[in-house]
Amino acid sequence: MKAVVMAGGFGTRLRPLTEKLPKPMAHVANRPMMEHVVRLLAAEGIDDLEVLLHFYPEKISSYFGDGTPWGIRMNYVNAEADYGTAGAVKHAEERLSGTFLVISADIITDFDLSKAIDFHKEHGAAVTIVLTRVPNPLQYGIVITEEDGRIVRFLEKPTWGEVFSDTINSGIYIIEPDVLDLIPPKKNWDFSKNLFPAMLARGDRLLGYVAEGYWKDVGNLDEYLNVHLDLLAGKVKIGFEGEKAGERSVWIGEGSKVDYTAELSNVLLGKKCVVGSGVTMSNVVIGDECVVEDGAVIQSSVLWERVSVGKGARISENIIGSDVRVGRGAFLAERAVISDHCVIGTEAVVKPNVKVWPHKVVENGAVLSSSLIWGEKWARSLFGAYGIVGLANIEISPEFAAKVGAAYAATFGRKVVLSTSRDSHKASRMINRSIMTGMLSVGVDVHDYGVTPLPVVRFLSRSHGEERGGVHTRKSPFNASFLDLKFFDDSGLDLPMGLEKNIENMFFREDFVRADIEETGRITFPMGGFDFYIDGFVRSVDVRTIRERNYNIVLDYSYGSSAVIFPRILGQLGVETVALNAILDPARITRSQEEFDKGMGHLAAISRSLSADFGAMLDTGGEKIFLVDEKGDILPDATSLQVICLLACRQAGQGLVGVPVTASRNVEKIAARFGMGVVRTRTLPRSLMETAAGEGVAFAGDGAGGFVFPRFQPAFDGMFAIVKIMELLAAEGRGLSDILREIPPTVLLHRKIPCAWENKGSLMRMLTGHAKGKSSQFIDGVKVFEGEDWALVYPSQDEAYFHLVVESEDGRAAERLASEYTDLFATWGKKL
């Protein structure tokens, strides 16, 4: 007899294990589950197989080949579309001439199929459905038969009130070839939904045979794990490869080594494995070439090939794919699933029921509490250099946002007031409301400002004494798929690291207490926030000087929320403005580098054609600006910082200037001209804003479009920066290009040096050693001086590379210095 093996399944419910793998190739007891079906058929003398393929067909055909190793013949039929179960068999009709058996490739069973075939022949059936009995038939199709086996009724996915039998369809059929005439060609046609009901209606000989033995449809991850526990418990008549060790129900594969102190029970160990001292394993299947280091504990779990388990790691009721590294002391909680090529870092924790998709990294010490689907890694901390950043509705989901909101609010205690705000995108609105919900749940009141520029809510936080801090939600200006969550305290500054750590601890431990029903927080929508900001803004500038100058500027709002408020301010100052992109367009908030450059070119052309005093582009959040001078030339960001620094120092005449360690050496020269000092900060925005809030700081800038005038507020505010530039230029009666001529020439180069995450510490150690004996700074990374020239190397906060910044008077000298450090890192990398 010929058998048709249904092997086209996508395995959706087994994801992430089957993300790039057809379901029949998922391993059960160290073999593809389809191999168990093939072995069963071969044992029954069914040695001619037609295999129906659809999803990743080459992975099945390349493994099984022509079937010779199993003593059978295997042919393959590829369907160009999903024709359903019966339609797929119809597609192979020309290869089926006699009675044939249909069986799914993704079941585990030890049925005696010869008895079912004998039943079929003895009773003259057109189709015999092999049936089995299960304790919970709700997820299967119930089949009701007469005593002679004749089927009288099908019931697909019944409720408990409809469970008239515990007998279900096992997905194994014995079929006469003329039945194929009832199936239309190249149409989606299902055995249970279409063919069998049609046969019942016609009165055809449709019989059911109740088989004895084990049967399991490996339909989801829970069933996948359970079938292994059944195999180890001896509930299934399936042989294991390997030598059985004593009476402990332990099978050890060829070439595997187990330390004599390891305690193993009910364990199937693959080939060429190494099990260290003090290891405890029970009810475990371990794939080929796995390494389990000393003291690890593994219980009720399945590990695929080439998994490395570090010392003292604990794995409980988990499924782990191929080529996974579980770090020392890591803990994987119940029913977590780790897919192929993942790294679980040292002392990392993966919480129950979490799924980690392929090629992901959970960093050392991180606590992963939600499934890691997209993105490259789950960090040990929530907060990065720029707040919390993640994929919208995937990493930053409503559930995640509510939990973050609750953790943030719980750090302040009950009955305080926090603010929320957002940009105009619908995803930001969704996440903003989720954050509010989390805050309310721990008894904190919320002021929701809705669509408001970030500088405005920072100012209101400083000015409204009752607010203890706030969260601003926005679509990332750099990546269209990401959202940013910006947190700030009652001074309007980014949160200090200590408070971030408190929030992270609350989030990961989930030990914040929910408020009683009468103590949940309240939401209010404050009125007049814009007016309050405008009043403070206007009081902080010289309105008369600006008005008398009669400015004519070109302003690109980048479709951001500044367009809602800034025109009112410019109107009070008598500024004539040509506004570009001054509407709220959520779809155009994010700009690629190409779109940004094109926008700046457009701004420069219009400014030049209108003979504007200058042009400025605000970013979508209203924090940063990018300048074009009165000649229509674009000012590079590093140059803009030097120009505005000179203007601010000339006005201030005393005090300090704050800039990051990456800023040009010209800043010191400019400040020295006016008797002022310079404070160098780390590259993080928080560091610069904290410096700006310090005593005696007159001006600060980050060299990337961010300017701070602390007299108004010690935070980036693009709107205030534009008006302050007008005031400073008006006081001198000159344009930006005139100020530019006072800036000494210099060349700043920026490069990226790729680096694996695990090598960052080692490379920093080597870099520190390289700097010994040389003039250097260690503010952020390592800055080495060679005369006035310098090179700065510092690690990226969020990506696998180092930043390299070089400054020299001469472009070729700058290139040489950059190449020197790039080559140096390449040499060090080869040693690691």
DRENLUMTOR-462498 format. One record per residue (C-alpha): residue in one letter; y, z, x; residue number from 0. Coordinates in steps of 0.25 Angstrom, whole numbers. Layout:
// residues N
R code    c2    c3    c1 pos
R    A     Y     Z     X NUM
...
This chain:
// residues 832
R code    c2    c3    c1 pos
R    M     0     0     0   0
R    K    14    -3     4   1
R    A    25     8     4   2
R    V    40     6     2   3
R    V    48    16     9   4
R    M    62    19     4   5
R    A    70    21    16   6
R    G    84    17    12   7
R    G    90    30     9   8
R    F   104    34    14   9
R    G   101    49    14  10
R    T   115    53     9  11
R    R   110    67     5  12
R    L   105    69    19  13
R    R   118    66    26  14
R    P   123    69    37  15
R    L   109    68    42  16
R    T   108    54    37  17
R    E   122    49    40  18
R    K   117    38    49  19
R    L   102    39    46  20
R    P    94    34    34  21
R    K    88    45    26  22
R    P    73    42    29  23
R    M    76    44    44  24
R    A    81    58    43  25
R    H    71    66    51  26
R    V    61    76    44  27
R    A    52    84    53  28
R    N    57    75    65  29
R    R    53    62    58  30
R    P    61    53    49  31
R    M    58    57    35  32
R    M    53    42    33  33
R    E    43    44    44  34
R    H    36    55    35  35
R    V    35    45    24  36
R    V    30    34    33  37
R    R    19    43    39  38
R    L    15    47    24  39
R    L    13    33    20  40
R    A     6    29    33  41
R    A    -4    41    30  42
R    E    -6    36    16  43
R    G   -10    22    22  44
R    I     3    16    17  45
R    D     6     8    29  46
R    D    15    -4    24  47
R    L    29     1    22  48
R    E    42    -6    17  49
R    V    54     2    21  50
R    L    66     0    12  51
R    L    79     2    21  52
R    H    94     3    18  53
R    F   102    14    25  54
R    Y   101    13    41  55
R    P    88     4    40  56
R    E    87     2    55  57
R    K    85    17    57  58
R    I    73    17    49  59
R    S    67     3    54  60
R    S    70     6    68  61
R    Y    62    20    67  62
R    F    50    15    60  63
R    G    49     1    65  64
R    D    37    -6    59  65
R    G    30     7    57  66
R    T    19     5    67  67
R    P    20    20    73  68
R    W    16    25    59  69
R    G     5    14    57  70
R    I    12     7    46  71
R    R    20    -6    43  72
R    M    35    -4    40  73
R    N    44   -15    34  74
R    Y    58   -13    31  75
R    V    67   -18    19  76
R    N    82   -17    20  77
R    A    90   -17     7  78
R    E   104   -23     8  79
R    A   108   -14    -3  80
R    D   104    -1   -10  81
R    Y    94    -6   -21  82
R    G    89     8   -25  83
R    T    75    13   -24  84
R    A    68     2   -32  85
R    G    78    -9   -28  86
R    A    75    -6   -14  87
R    V    60    -8   -16  88
R    K    62   -20   -24  89
R    H    69   -26   -12  90
R    A    56   -25    -4  91
R    E    48   -31   -16  92
R    E    43   -43    -8  93
R    R    36   -34     2  94
R    L    29   -26    -9  95
R    S    16   -33   -15  96
R    G     7   -22   -19  97
R    T     8    -8   -24  98
R    F    18     0   -15  99
R    L    23    14   -13 100
R    V    38    18   -13 101
R    I    42    30    -5 102
R    S    55    36     0 103
R    A    57    38    15 104
R    D    65    50    13 105
R    I    55    60     7 106
R    I    45    69    13 107
R    T    31    70     7 108
R    D    17    72     9 109
R    F    12    66    -4 110
R    D    -2    59    -4 111
R    L     3    45    -8 112
R    S   -11    40    -9 113
R    K   -14    48   -21 114
R    A    -1    43   -28 115
R    I    -6    28   -25 116
R    D   -19    31   -30 117
R    F   -13    37   -43 118
R    H    -4    24   -44 119
R    K   -16    15   -43 120
R    E   -25    23   -52 121
R    H   -15    23   -64 122
R    G   -10     9   -62 123
R    A     4    13   -61 124
R    A    16     3   -59 125
R    V    23    14   -52 126
R    T    19    28   -48 127
R    I    29    38   -44 128
R    V    25    49   -35 129
R    L    30    62   -41 130
R    T    31    76   -36 131
R    R    35    89   -41 132
R    V    47    97   -36 133
R    P    53   111   -39 134
R    N    67   106   -42 135
R    P    66    91   -48 136
R    L    81    91   -52 137
R    Q    85    81   -40 138
R    Y    74    72   -43 139
R    G    69    63   -54 140
R    I    59    69   -63 141
R    V    47    61   -68 142
R    I    39    65   -80 143
R    T    25    60   -81 144
R    E    13    60   -91 145
R    E     0    66   -86 146
R    D    -5    53   -82 147
R    G     7    51   -73 148
R    R    14    41   -82 149
R    I    29    43   -80 150
R    V    37    46   -93 151
R    R    51    50   -89 152
R    F    60    50   -77 153
R    L    71    61   -76 154
R    E    81    58   -64 155
R    K    88    71   -59 156
R    P    86    80   -71 157
R    T    93    93   -74 158
R    W    84   105   -75 159
R    G    84   103   -90 160
R    E    77    90   -88 161
R    V    67    94   -78 162
R    F    54    92   -86 163
R    S    46    90   -74 164
R    D    46    94   -59 165
R    T    40    80   -56 166
R    I    49    71   -48 167
R    N    49    57   -42 168
R    S    45    57   -27 169
R    G    51    44   -24 170
R    I    37    38   -21 171
R    Y    32    27   -29 172
R    I    20    18   -30 173
R    I    23     4   -36 174
R    E    17    -8   -40 175
R    P    24   -21   -35 176
R    D    27   -27   -49 177
R    V    36   -15   -52 178
R    L    46   -21   -43 179
R    D    49   -32   -53 180
R    L    56   -21   -61 181
R    I    66   -19   -50 182
R    P    78   -29   -50 183
R    P    80   -35   -35 184
R    K    92   -30   -27 185
R    K    97   -20   -37 186
R    N    99    -5   -36 187
R    W    86     0   -43 188
R    D    80    14   -43 189
R    F    66    18   -46 190
R    S    69    30   -54 191
R    K    81    26   -61 192
R    N    78    11   -64 193
R    L    63     7   -61 194
R    F    55    18   -66 195
R    P    63    20   -79 196
R    A    62     5   -82 197
R    M    47     6   -80 198
R    L    46    18   -89 199
R    A    53    10  -100 200
R    R    43    -2   -98 201
R    G    31     7   -99 202
R    D    26     4   -85 203
R    R    16    12   -78 204
R    L    25    22   -71 205
R    L    17    34   -66 206
R    G    20    47   -58 207
R    Y    10    53   -48 208
R    V    13    68   -44 209
R    A    10    69   -29 210
R    E     6    82   -22 211
R    G    13    86    -9 212
R    Y    26    88    -3 213
R    W    38    79    -6 214
R    K    53    80    -3 215
R    D    64    71    -5 216
R    V    73    73     7 217
R    G    85    71    -1 218
R    N    96    80     5 219
R    L    98    89    17 220
R    D    92   102    10 221
R    E    79    94     7 222
R    Y    79    89    21 223
R    L    79   102    27 224
R    N    69   108    16 225
R    V    59    97    19 226
R    H    58   101    34 227
R    L    56   116    30 228
R    D    45   111    21 229
R    L    39   103    32 230
R    L    39   115    41 231
R    A    33   124    31 232
R    G    21   114    29 233
R    K    24   110    15 234
R    V    23    95    19 235
R    K    11    88    25 236
R    I    18    81    36 237
R    G    14    82    51 238
R    F    24    86    62 239
R    E    25    80    76 240
R    G    23    90    87 241
R    E    13   101    91 242
R    K    11   113    82 243
R    A    14   126    90 244
R    G     5   137    86 245
R    E     6   143    72 246
R    R    21   143    71 247
R    S    22   130    64 248
R    V    29   124    75 249
R    W    28   109    80 250
R    I    33   106    93 251
R    G    36    91    97 252
R    E    32    84   110 253
R    G    40    88   122 254
R    S    47   100   115 255
R    K    49   113   122 256
R    V    50   127   115 257
R    D    53   140   122 258
R    Y    43   150   121 259
R    T    53   160   115 260
R    A    57   151   103 261
R    E    52   155    90 262
R    L    48   143    81 263
R    S    42   143    67 264
R    N    40   131    58 265
R    V    47   121    68 266
R    L    45   107    71 267
R    L    50   103    85 268
R    G    52    89    89 269
R    K    49    82   102 270
R    K    56    86   115 271
R    C    63    98   109 272
R    V    68   111   117 273
R    V    68   124   111 274
R    G    74   136   119 275
R    S    71   150   120 276
R    G    73   160   108 277
R    V    75   148    98 278
R    T    71   152    84 279
R    M    67   140    75 280
R    S    60   141    61 281
R    N    58   130    51 282
R    V    64   119    60 283
R    V    62   105    63 284
R    I    68   101    77 285
R    G    69    86    81 286
R    D    66    79    94 287
R    E    73    83   107 288
R    C    80    95   101 289
R    V    85   107   109 290
R    V    86   121   104 291
R    E    92   130   114 292
R    D    89   145   116 293
R    G    91   155   104 294
R    A    94   144    94 295
R    V    89   148    79 296
R    I    85   136    70 297
R    Q    79   139    56 298
R    S    75   129    45 299
R    S    82   117    51 300
R    V    80   103    55 301
R    L    85    97    68 302
R    W    84    82    72 303
R    E    82    76    86 304
R    R    90    80    98 305
R    V    97    93    92 306
R    S   102   103   102 307
R    V   103   117    97 308
R    G   111   127   106 309
R    K   108   141   110 310
R    G   108   151    99 311
R    A   112   141    88 312
R    R   107   144    74 313
R    I   102   133    65 314
R    S    98   137    51 315
R    E    93   127    40 316
R    N   100   115    46 317
R    I    98   100    48 318
R    I   103    95    61 319
R    G   103    80    65 320
R    S   100    73    78 321
R    D   108    75    91 322
R    V   115    88    86 323
R    R   120    99    96 324
R    V   120   113    90 325
R    G   128   121   100 326
R    R   125   135   105 327
R    G   126   146    95 328
R    A   129   137    83 329
R    F   125   140    69 330
R    L   121   130    58 331
R    A   121   137    45 332
R    E   111   134    33 333
R    R   109   119    29 334
R    A   120   114    38 335
R    V   117    99    43 336
R    I   121    94    56 337
R    S   120    79    58 338
R    D   117    70    70 339
R    H   125    71    83 340
R    C   133    83    79 341
R    V   137    95    88 342
R    I   138   109    83 343
R    G   146   117    93 344
R    T   143   130   100 345
R    E   144   142    90 346
R    A   148   132    79 347
R    V   144   136    65 348
R    V   140   126    54 349
R    K   140   132    40 350
R    P   130   130    29 351
R    N   128   117    23 352
R    V   137   110    32 353
R    K   134    95    36 354
R    V   139    89    49 355
R    W   139    74    50 356
R    P   135    67    63 357
R    H   142    67    76 358
R    K   150    80    72 359
R    V   154    91    81 360
R    V   156   106    77 361
R    E   164   112    88 362
R    N   160   125    95 363
R    G   162   137    87 364
R    A   166   129    74 365
R    V   162   133    60 366
R    L   158   121    52 367
R    S   159   125    37 368
R    S   160   111    31 369
R    S   152    98    33 370
R    L   157    90    45 371
R    I   157    75    40 372
R    W   168    67    47 373
R    G   176    70    59 374
R    E   170    73    72 375
R    K   169    88    73 376
R    W   171   102    66 377
R    A   180   110    75 378
R    R   178   125    78 379
R    S   192   127    71 380
R    L   199   121    59 381
R    F   212   119    65 382
R    G   215   108    75 383
R    A   228   105    83 384
R    Y   235   100    70 385
R    G   229   110    59 386
R    I   216   106    51 387
R    V   213    91    52 388
R    G   201    84    45 389
R    L   196    73    37 390
R    A   202    74    23 391
R    N   192    78    12 392
R    I   181    79    22 393
R    E   184    89    33 394
R    I   197    94    25 395
R    S   191    94    12 396
R    P   196   102     0 397
R    E   185   113     2 398
R    F   189   114    17 399
R    A   204   114    13 400
R    A   202   126     3 401
R    K   194   134    13 402
R    V   205   131    24 403
R    G   216   135    14 404
R    A   208   148    11 405
R    A   206   151    25 406
R    Y   221   149    29 407
R    A   226   157    17 408
R    A   216   168    20 409
R    T   222   171    33 410
R    F   235   176    27 411
R    G   229   185    16 412
R    R   232   184     1 413
R    K   245   182    -6 414
R    V   252   175     4 415
R    V   258   161     2 416
R    L   254   148    10 417
R    S   259   134     8 418
R    T   252   121     6 419
R    S   258   107     8 420
R    R   253    93    10 421
R    D   256    78    12 422
R    S   255    68     0 423
R    H   240    64     2 424
R    K   231    67    -9 425
R    A   220    72     1 426
R    S   231    82     6 427
R    R   234    86    -8 428
R    M   219    89   -10 429
R    I   217    97     2 430
R    N   230   104     0 431
R    R   226   109   -13 432
R    S   212   114    -7 433
R    I   220   122     3 434
R    M   228   128    -8 435
R    T   216   132   -15 436
R    G   210   139    -3 437
R    M   223   147    -1 438
R    L   223   151   -16 439
R    S   209   156   -15 440
R    V   212   167    -5 441
R    G   224   172   -13 442
R    V   235   164    -5 443
R    D   247   158   -13 444
R    V   251   144   -10 445
R    H   264   136    -9 446
R    D   260   122   -11 447
R    Y   271   112    -6 448
R    G   264   100    -9 449
R    V   268    87    -2 450
R    T   277    92     9 451
R    P   280    89    23 452
R    L   274    99    33 453
R    P   287   103    40 454
R    V   292   107    26 455
R    V   281   116    23 456
R    R   282   122    37 457
R    F   296   125    35 458
R    L   294   131    21 459
R    S   283   140    27 460
R    R   293   145    37 461
R    S   304   147    27 462
R    H   296   152    15 463
R    G   293   167    19 464
R    E   281   168     9 465
R    E   273   157    15 466
R    R   263   161    26 467
R    G   259   147    30 468
R    G   254   134    24 469
R    V   245   122    25 470
R    H   249   107    25 471
R    T   239    96    21 472
R    R   241    82    26 473
R    K   234    69    28 474
R    S   233    67    43 475
R    P   244    58    49 476
R    F   234    53    59 477
R    N   221    51    52 478
R    A   220    46    37 479
R    S   207    54    34 480
R    F   212    67    39 481
R    L   220    79    33 482
R    D   228    89    41 483
R    L   230   103    37 484
R    K   242   109    43 485
R    F   243   125    43 486
R    F   256   133    46 487
R    D   261   147    46 488
R    D   273   154    40 489
R    S   281   149    51 490
R    G   278   134    48 491
R    L   270   133    61 492
R    D   256   128    63 493
R    L   246   140    62 494
R    P   244   148    75 495
R    M   230   147    80 496
R    G   226   161    77 497
R    L   229   159    62 498
R    E   221   146    63 499
R    K   209   153    69 500
R    N   210   163    57 501
R    I   210   152    47 502
R    E   198   146    54 503
R    N   190   159    54 504
R    M   193   161    39 505
R    F   189   146    37 506
R    F   176   147    44 507
R    R   172   161    40 508
R    E   176   159    26 509
R    D   180   173    25 510
R    F   192   172    17 511
R    V   192   180     4 512
R    R   195   173    -9 513
R    A   205   179   -18 514
R    D   202   185   -31 515
R    I   205   177   -44 516
R    E   218   184   -46 517
R    E   222   183   -32 518
R    T   221   168   -29 519
R    G   233   162   -24 520
R    R   244   154   -31 521
R    I   250   140   -29 522
R    T   265   138   -30 523
R    F   273   125   -27 524
R    P   286   129   -21 525
R    M   298   122   -25 526
R    G   310   119   -16 527
R    G   302   118    -3 528
R    F   309   105     1 529
R    D   323   111    -2 530
R    F   320   123     7 531
R    Y   316   114    18 532
R    I   327   105    17 533
R    D   337   116    17 534
R    G   332   122    30 535
R    F   331   108    36 536
R    V   345   105    33 537
R    R   350   119    38 538
R    S   343   116    52 539
R    V   351   103    55 540
R    D   365    99    57 541
R    V   367    91    44 542
R    R   382    88    48 543
R    T   378    81    61 544
R    I   367    73    55 545
R    R   375    69    43 546
R    E   387    64    52 547
R    R   377    55    60 548
R    N   374    47    48 549
R    Y   360    44    52 550
R    N   352    32    49 551
R    I   337    34    51 552
R    V   324    27    48 553
R    L   313    37    43 554
R    D   298    35    41 555
R    Y   292    46    33 556
R    S   277    41    35 557
R    Y   274    43    20 558
R    G   275    58    22 559
R    S   281    69    14 560
R    S   293    70    22 561
R    A   298    59    13 562
R    V   299    69     2 563
R    I   309    78     9 564
R    F   316    72    21 565
R    P   325    62    13 566
R    R   331    74     6 567
R    I   335    80    20 568
R    L   340    66    26 569
R    G   348    64    13 570
R    Q   355    78    16 571
R    L   358    74    30 572
R    G   364    60    26 573
R    V   353    52    34 574
R    E   352    38    30 575
R    T   337    35    31 576
R    V   328    23    30 577
R    A   315    29    25 578
R    L   301    23    28 579
R    N   288    27    22 580
R    A   295    38    14 581
R    I   285    39     3 582
R    L   273    48     1 583
R    D   261    39     4 584
R    P   248    47     6 585
R    A   240    35    10 586
R    R   250    32    22 587
R    I   251    46    28 588
R    T   242    44    39 589
R    R   246    33    49 590
R    S   238    27    60 591
R    Q   244    26    74 592
R    E   246    11    71 593
R    E   253    14    58 594
R    F   262    24    65 595
R    D   266    15    76 596
R    K   269     4    66 597
R    G   277    14    58 598
R    M   285    18    70 599
R    G   287     3    73 600
R    H   292     1    59 601
R    L   301    13    60 602
R    A   307     8    73 603
R    A   310    -6    68 604
R    I   317    -1    55 605
R    S   325     9    63 606
R    R   330    -2    73 607
R    S   333   -12    62 608
R    L   341    -1    54 609
R    S   348     4    67 610
R    A   343    18    62 611
R    D   347    30    70 612
R    F   333    33    72 613
R    G   319    32    65 614
R    A   309    42    63 615
R    M   295    43    57 616
R    L   290    56    51 617
R    D   276    59    51 618
R    T   269    61    37 619
R    G   270    76    38 620
R    G   285    76    42 621
R    E   282    83    55 622
R    K   284    73    66 623
R    I   293    61    68 624
R    F   293    48    77 625
R    L   306    42    81 626
R    V   313    29    83 627
R    D   326    29    90 628
R    E   339    21    85 629
R    K   335     9    93 630
R    G   322     8    85 631
R    D   313    13    97 632
R    I   301    22    94 633
R    L   302    35   102 634
R    P   288    40   107 635
R    D   285    54   103 636
R    A   286    60   117 637
R    T   300    53   119 638
R    S   305    58   105 639
R    L   301    72   109 640
R    Q   310    71   122 641
R    V   321    64   114 642
R    I   322    75   103 643
R    C   320    86   114 644
R    L   332    81   121 645
R    L   340    81   108 646
R    A   335    95   104 647
R    C   338   101   118 648
R    R   352    96   119 649
R    Q   355   102   105 650
R    A   348   115   108 651
R    G   353   117   122 652
R    Q   344   129   124 653
R    G   330   134   120 654
R    L   316   128   122 655
R    V   309   115   118 656
R    G   294   115   114 657
R    V   285   103   118 658
R    P   270   102   120 659
R    V   264   100   133 660
R    T   263    85   131 661
R    A   278    83   130 662
R    S   285    76   141 663
R    R   291    83   153 664
R    N   304    77   149 665
R    V   305    89   139 666
R    E   307    99   150 667
R    K   318    90   156 668
R    I   325    88   143 669
R    A   325   103   140 670
R    A   330   107   154 671
R    R   342    98   152 672
R    F   347   108   141 673
R    G   342   121   148 674
R    M   330   122   138 675
R    G   315   125   141 676
R    V   302   119   136 677
R    V   290   125   130 678
R    R   277   117   131 679
R    T   267   119   121 680
R    R   253   115   117 681
R    T   251   102   110 682
R    L   248   108    97 683
R    P   259   107    86 684
R    R   257   122    83 685
R    S   261   125    98 686
R    L   273   117    98 687
R    M   278   123    84 688
R    E   275   137    89 689
R    T   284   134   101 690
R    A   295   129    92 691
R    A   295   142    84 692
R    G   297   150    97 693
R    E   310   156   101 694
R    G   321   146   107 695
R    V   313   133   105 696
R    A   324   123   100 697
R    F   314   111    99 698
R    A   300   107   100 699
R    G   292    93    99 700
R    D   278    89   101 701
R    G   280    75   107 702
R    A   273    69    95 703
R    G   284    68    85 704
R    G   285    83    82 705
R    F   298    90    83 706
R    V   302   104    81 707
R    F   316   110    79 708
R    P   313   125    77 709
R    R   326   128    71 710
R    F   321   122    58 711
R    Q   306   125    60 712
R    P   297   126    72 713
R    A   288   115    66 714
R    F   287    99    67 715
R    D   297    94    56 716
R    G   299    79    57 717
R    M   310    79    47 718
R    F   318    90    54 719
R    A   316    83    67 720
R    I   322    70    62 721
R    V   334    77    57 722
R    K   336    85    69 723
R    I   335    72    78 724
R    M   347    67    69 725
R    E   355    80    72 726
R    L   352    79    87 727
R    L   356    65    88 728
R    A   368    66    79 729
R    A   373    77    88 730
R    E   372    68   100 731
R    G   376    55    93 732
R    R   365    48   100 733
R    G   352    41    96 734
R    L   338    44   100 735
R    S   338    32   111 736
R    D   350    39   118 737
R    I   342    52   119 738
R    L   330    45   124 739
R    R   338    39   136 740
R    E   339    54   141 741
R    I   324    56   142 742
R    P   318    54   155 743
R    P   307    43   156 744
R    T   293    48   156 745
R    V   279    43   152 746
R    L   269    51   143 747
R    L   255    46   142 748
R    H   244    51   132 749
R    R   229    49   133 750
R    K   217    55   127 751
R    I   205    58   136 752
R    P   192    59   128 753
R    C   183    71   130 754
R    A   171    77   123 755
R    W   174    90   116 756
R    E   164    98   124 757
R    N   171    94   137 758
R    K   185    98   134 759
R    G   184   112   139 760
R    S   177   107   152 761
R    L   188    96   154 762
R    M   199   106   152 763
R    R   193   115   162 764
R    M   193   103   172 765
R    L   207   100   169 766
R    T   212   114   171 767
R    G   205   114   185 768
R    H   212   100   188 769
R    A   225   106   185 770
R    K   224   118   194 771
R    G   234   118   206 772
R    K   242   108   198 773
R    S   255   110   190 774
R    S   250   111   176 775
R    Q   251   117   162 776
R    F   241   122   153 777
R    I   248   123   140 778
R    D   239   113   132 779
R    G   228   107   141 780
R    V   232   105   155 781
R    K   245    98   160 782
R    V   245    94   175 783
R    F   259    90   182 784
R    E   260    81   193 785
R    G   275    82   196 786
R    E   282    78   183 787
R    D   270    70   178 788
R    W   259    78   171 789
R    A   246    76   163 790
R    L   242    84   152 791
R    V   227    85   147 792
R    Y   224    93   134 793
R    P   212    92   125 794
R    S   214    87   111 795
R    Q   212    98   100 796
R    D   204    89    90 797
R    E   198    78    98 798
R    A   189    75   110 799
R    Y   199    71   120 800
R    F   210    76   129 801
R    H   225    72   128 802
R    L   231    67   141 803
R    V   246    67   142 804
R    V   253    62   155 805
R    E   268    61   158 806
R    S   274    53   170 807
R    E   287    46   172 808
R    D   279    33   175 809
R    G   269    27   166 810
R    R   260    23   177 811
R    A   260    37   183 812
R    A   257    42   169 813
R    E   245    33   167 814
R    R   240    37   181 815
R    L   240    51   177 816
R    A   234    49   164 817
R    S   222    41   171 818
R    E   220    52   181 819
R    Y   218    62   170 820
R    T   209    53   162 821
R    D   200    50   174 822
R    L   200    65   177 823
R    F   194    68   164 824
R    A   184    57   165 825
R    T   179    62   178 826
R    W   178    76   172 827
R    G   171    71   160 828
R    K   160    65   168 829
R    K   157    79   174 830
R    L   155    85   160 831
